[in-house]
């Protein structure tokens, strides 16, 4: 399954983007402007695996909150 994790971070997160990329299942990380700081694309083998990914991200210093969305379909041009 594919999912998108929206993340809010604090100023203490600085330099921890590499830790996010080391989480097994993380495919891409986008830094954003606005009220969401990171958009993370992940691939998980199950709901339990997705929970593991989210939990590992939440353990990274400076991560304040996450909001996870499961991808139902992908449409490309």
C-alpha positions as CSV (number, residue, x, y, z in Angstrom):
1,X,0.0,0.0,0.0
2,X,1.1,3.5,-0.7
3,X,0.5,6.4,1.8
4,X,1.2,10.1,2.2
5,X,2.3,11.3,5.6
6,X,1.9,15.0,6.3
7,X,4.3,16.2,9.1
8,X,4.6,19.2,11.3
9,X,8.0,19.8,12.9
10,X,9.6,22.2,15.4
11,X,12.8,24.2,15.1
12,X,14.6,21.3,16.9
13,X,14.0,19.2,13.8
14,X,16.9,20.9,11.9
15,X,19.2,18.4,10.2
16,X,17.0,15.4,10.8
17,X,15.6,14.9,7.3
18,X,18.3,12.2,6.8
19,X,16.7,10.3,9.7
20,X,13.4,10.4,7.9
21,X,15.0,9.0,4.7
22,X,16.5,6.1,6.7
23,X,13.0,4.8,7.8
24,X,12.3,1.6,5.9
25,X,9.4,2.3,3.5
26,X,10.0,6.0,3.0
27,X,10.3,6.8,-0.7
28,X,10.4,10.6,-1.0
29,X,10.4,13.6,1.3
30,X,9.2,17.0,0.2
31,X,9.9,20.1,2.3
32,X,6.9,22.5,2.0
33,X,5.8,26.0,2.8
34,X,2.7,26.7,4.8
35,X,1.3,24.9,7.9
36,X,2.6,21.5,6.8
37,X,6.4,21.2,6.9
38,X,7.0,17.8,5.2
39,X,5.1,15.5,2.8
40,X,6.4,12.0,2.9
41,X,5.6,9.3,0.3
42,X,5.8,5.8,1.8
43,X,5.2,2.2,0.7
44,X,4.0,-0.3,3.3
45,X,3.3,-4.0,3.1
46,X,0.3,-3.8,5.5
47,X,-1.5,-1.6,8.0
48,X,0.8,-2.8,10.7
49,X,3.8,-1.9,8.6
50,X,2.4,1.6,8.0
51,X,1.9,2.0,11.7
52,X,5.6,1.1,12.2
53,X,6.6,3.8,9.7
54,X,4.5,6.5,11.3
55,X,5.8,5.5,14.8
56,X,9.4,5.7,13.7
57,X,8.8,9.1,12.1
58,X,7.2,10.3,15.3
59,X,10.2,9.2,17.3
60,X,12.5,11.6,15.4
61,X,13.5,14.6,17.3
62,X,11.5,17.7,16.3
63,X,8.6,15.9,14.8
64,X,5.5,17.3,16.4
65,X,2.6,15.6,14.6
66,X,1.7,13.5,11.6
67,X,-1.5,13.1,9.5
68,X,-1.5,9.9,7.4
69,X,-3.5,9.4,4.2
70,X,-3.7,6.0,2.4
71,X,-3.5,6.4,-1.4
72,X,-6.6,4.9,-3.1
73,X,-5.3,5.4,-6.7
74,X,-2.6,7.2,-8.6
75,X,-3.3,9.2,-11.7
76,X,-0.4,10.4,-13.8
77,X,-0.1,12.4,-17.0
